[in-house]
Amino acid sequence: MEINRDSISKFDEGNMFAILADFHNQVEIGIDAGQSIEKRSYDFDNIVICGIGGSAISGDILRSYLEQVGYKKQIFVNREYTLPNWVNEKTLIVASSYSGNTEETLQAYNEAIKITKNIICFTTGGELESLAISNGHQIVKMQSGMMPRCALAMSFFSILTAFLHLDIVSKNMSEDIELAIKDTYYNLKKSSNRHKELSNNEAIKLALLLNGKKTVLYTGKVMAPIAMRWAGQLHENSKVHAFFNVIPEMNHNEINSWDYKENNKDFRIILLKDITENPRVQKRIKVFSELLQDKANVYGFSSDAEYLLTRMFELIYFGDWVSYYLALMRGVDPTPIPTITKLKELMSGE
């Protein structure tokens, strides 16, 4: 299906186009939210970010980013009802639920209050806000009105800014991070103009290549959360199958599944690359691509921006637009997630 203003009007009933076009402004909204938190000292040895789906992926990106810029304390993203058994009174718990009603996060929060006083909640409201108020825990209140996956930038930058504001991330790292945040904002603003223009649009071109195919994403450790984000957006926005794996691990098993060209016609491989990946991983990505040259359709993407944070969000934003345009090509409204909604209804009926 051709992408034009008519197809956008017909299928995009939730107006995700406008949310995507305004994605860069979430950076500033997130900064304002993160800076609103009252100064308080936390004595902690490690961080556990509790969340699911769109509220968890910001934690994955934060963990990868901070690790690369030199943050020394362990950050663990918990997507379970229960906490890891090593959590103790010296663990900082970040409860992230955009709606405030995510059952897995609420259960993990209720376990956390029995273990540690170091708890910060990031939400738009709901039960998590009510619990945090009654228990005296700090709350970063985010702007409501979006699907959680659409609020990624706001969620990420509210947590990162709160970490800077509370000196959870040390002051000697803050100057470079603040420069990276500013650069990310301007990069996203510039990218918005490019992605929402329907002529000669790279996101539309890639969506055309993915249409009717299954997408498999490969990358290294640094960009693994970005590959996860791409897969999730293809699942929720486009309603298509998408998978991801990490190099070098997949070079020791999954690579063999691409041996026979006749098995690969229904797949498209996307490689997400970055200069901060281990040099051997970078070489593995290159060699892997060469090995598959005559066996499968492989497409590689990277960013040449100065800052890692900018490069991460440039690729995230590109993938979001790809998933959006692919949904329209398939005649699908990218906003609703009917099967997830139905699952929640059935679960609540127990």
Residue, then its C-alpha position, 0 to 999 in steps of 0.5 A: m500500500e502506498i504511504n500518503r496523507d490519505s493512508i495516514s488519515k485512514f489507518d492511523e486513528g490514534n494519531m501516532f504520526a503526531i506523537l512520533a513527530d514530536f518525539h524530541n520534545q519528550v527529551e525536555i519533558g523528561i528532563d523537567a520531570g527528573q529535575s522536579i524530584e526533591k534532593r535526597s541522599y540514597d545509600f546504595d550499592n546497586i540498582v534494580i529497575c522494575g518494569i515491563g515492556g515500554s516501561a522497562i526498555s528505558g532501563d535496558i538502554l540506561r544500563s547499557y549507556l551508563e556502563q559504556v560511559g564509565y558508571k561502576k555500580q551494577i544496574f539490573v532490569n527486572r521484568e518479573y513479579t519477584l525481585p532477585n534474591w540478592v536484593n537487600e537494604k543497600t539496593l536502590i529500587v526504581a519502580s517504573s510503570y507508565s500507567g502505574n497499574t502494571e501488576e508485575t511492577l506493583q508486586a515487585y514494589n510491594e516486595a521491595i518495601k519489605i527489604t529497602k527504603n531506597i525506592i523511587c517511582f516513575t509513573t503517571g499515576g495509578e496504584l503505584e503513585s498511591l502506594a508511593i505516597s502512602n509509603g513516603h517514597q519519592i515519585v517522578k510524575m510523568q506526562s500522561g496521555m500516551m501508550p507506554r511504548c510511545a513515551l520511551a524518551m520521556s521515561f528514559f530522560s526522566i530517570l537519567t535526569a533524576f539520577l544526575h539530580l540526586d547524584i546517583v550518577s556522580k558529578n564528574m560524569s554529569e557534564d559529558i552526559e548533559l552535553a550528550i543529552k543536548d546533542t540527542y535532543y537536536n539530533l531527534k529534532k532534525s530527524s523528525n523533519r526527515h522521517k515525517e517527510l513522505s518523499n524519499n523517506e528511508a524509513i518507508k524504503l526499509a518498511l517496504l523491504l520488510n513488508g510481508k517478511k519476518t525481521v531478524l535483528y542482530t547486534g552487539k552488547v551495547m546496542a542490544p537494547i536498541a535491537m530489542r526496541w526495534a523488535g518490540q515496535l514491530h510486534e506492537n505497531s506493525k503486528v508482525h513477527a520480529f526476533f533479535n539476538v546478540i553477537p558473539e553468542m549467535n555466532h556459536n549457534e544461530i548462525n547455522s540456521w542461515d546456511y541454506k538460501e532456500n530457507n531464508k526467502d521469508f526473512r530480512i536481517i538487520l544489523l545494528k552497528d556501533i563503534t563502541e562495540n568490542p572490536r572483535v564483535q565489530k569484526r564478527i558483524k562484518v564477517f557474518s554479513e559477508l558470509l550471508q551475502d549470497k544466502a540472505n537479505v542483510y541490511g546494516f544501520s549505524s549512526d555517525a553522531e558524536y555521542l553514544l546517547t545520540r547514536m542510540f536514540e537516532l537508531i531507536y527513532f528510525g526503528d519507530w518510524v519503520s514500524y509505523y510505516l510498515a503498519l500503514m502498509r499492512g492496513v493496520d492502526p499502529t496504536p491499538i494492541p488488542t491481543i495484549t488488552k484481551l490478555k489483561e482482561l482475562m488475567s484480571g478475571e481470575 
